[in-house]
Amino acid sequence: MISDPIAIWHRAVEAKNFAAIEDLLAEDAVFYSPVVHSPQAGKALTAKYLRAAMAVLNTPNFRYVGEWRSERSAVLEFEVELEGIVVNGVDIIRWNEQGRIVLFKVMMRPLKALNFIMPLMAGQLQAP
């Protein structure tokens, strides 16, 4: 059992250790994108979206600026500046009894930032 998946998440993001992030995902994990209408179900799709997000957003100026927790969920607020555009968003994360992430939902603002990020994410998701 993973005792604190959010602590592991923070260390993995800071170290850009995607293997550690993928290891946190439950087989039935679901990813909710701020752009894609339908949920992306399963560990493989969730990992694919998180890998793309790390490639686009996890720059040297990415930082978490707030955190709110309950027993098996957390909301992590982040900020990053990309080419002069300040992106503000939240990661909503839920995990199961074993400490594996079962839900990962991203919300982002402002619209200008989302419009800037969409083609970058699309490029990452279409890469082999």
C-alpha positions in Angstrom: 0.0 0.0 0.0 1.2 3.5 -0.9 0.8 5.7 2.2 1.1 9.1 0.7 0.6 9.2 -3.1 0.7 13.0 -3.2 4.2 13.1 -1.6 5.3 10.6 -4.2 3.6 12.6 -6.9 5.5 15.8 -5.9 8.9 14.1 -5.8 8.2 12.5 -9.2 7.1 15.7 -10.8 10.2 17.6 -9.4 12.5 14.8 -10.6 10.7 14.4 -13.9 10.4 10.7 -13.1 7.6 9.5 -15.2 8.1 5.9 -14.2 7.3 6.8 -10.6 4.2 8.6 -11.8 3.1 5.7 -13.9 3.6 3.3 -11.0 1.1 5.4 -9.0 -1.7 4.8 -11.4 -4.3 2.1 -10.8 -5.2 -0.1 -13.8 -8.7 1.5 -13.9 -7.4 5.1 -13.6 -9.4 7.7 -15.5 -8.1 11.0 -16.9 -10.3 14.0 -17.4 -8.8 16.6 -19.8 -9.7 20.3 -19.8 -10.1 19.9 -23.6 -11.3 16.4 -24.5 -15.0 15.8 -23.8 -14.9 12.2 -22.9 -13.0 10.7 -20.0 -9.8 8.8 -21.0 -10.2 5.4 -19.2 -7.5 3.0 -18.2 -3.9 3.2 -17.0 -2.4 3.3 -20.5 -4.5 6.3 -21.6 -4.1 8.1 -18.3 -0.3 7.6 -18.5 -0.2 8.9 -22.1 -2.0 12.1 -21.1 0.1 12.7 -18.0 3.3 12.1 -20.0 2.2 14.6 -22.6 1.3 17.1 -19.9 4.7 16.7 -18.2 6.4 17.3 -21.6 4.4 20.5 -22.2 4.0 22.0 -18.7 6.8 20.6 -16.5 9.3 23.4 -17.3 11.8 24.9 -14.9 9.2 27.6 -13.8 6.4 25.1 -13.2 5.3 25.1 -9.5 2.5 24.0 -7.3 1.2 27.0 -5.4 -1.6 25.4 -3.3 -2.8 22.1 -2.0 -6.0 20.9 -0.4 -6.4 17.3 0.9 -9.0 15.0 2.2 -8.7 11.3 3.1 -8.2 9.9 -0.4 -8.2 13.0 -2.6 -6.3 16.2 -3.2 -6.5 19.3 -5.2 -3.1 20.7 -6.3 -3.1 24.3 -7.8 -0.2 25.0 -10.3 1.2 27.8 -12.2 3.6 27.9 -15.1 4.6 30.6 -17.6 5.0 29.4 -21.2 6.2 31.9 -23.8 4.8 34.9 -21.8 1.5 33.3 -21.1 0.7 32.6 -17.4 -1.1 29.3 -17.0 -3.0 28.6 -13.8 -4.7 25.3 -13.1 -5.6 22.5 -10.7 -5.0 18.8 -10.7 -7.8 17.0 -8.9 -6.5 13.6 -7.8 -8.3 10.7 -6.1 -6.8 7.4 -5.1 -8.0 4.0 -3.9 -7.4 2.1 -0.7 -4.0 0.9 -2.0 -2.9 4.5 -2.7 -3.1 4.2 -6.5 -4.5 7.1 -8.5 -8.0 6.3 -9.9 -9.0 9.7 -11.1 -6.9 12.6 -12.4 -8.8 15.7 -13.6 -7.1 18.8 -14.9 -8.8 22.3 -15.1 -7.0 25.2 -16.5 -7.3 29.0 -17.1 -7.4 31.5 -18.7 -8.8 30.6 -22.1 -5.7 32.1 -23.8 -3.5 29.6 -21.9 -5.7 26.7 -22.8 -5.8 27.7 -26.5 -2.0 27.9 -26.4 -1.5 24.5 -24.7 -4.0 22.5 -26.9 -1.8 22.2 -30.0 1.3 21.5 -27.8 -0.6 18.6 -26.1 -2.0 17.4 -29.4 1.6 17.2 -30.8 2.7 15.2 -27.8 -0.2 12.8 -27.9 0.2 12.2 -31.6 4.0 11.5 -31.3 4.9 7.8 -31.5 
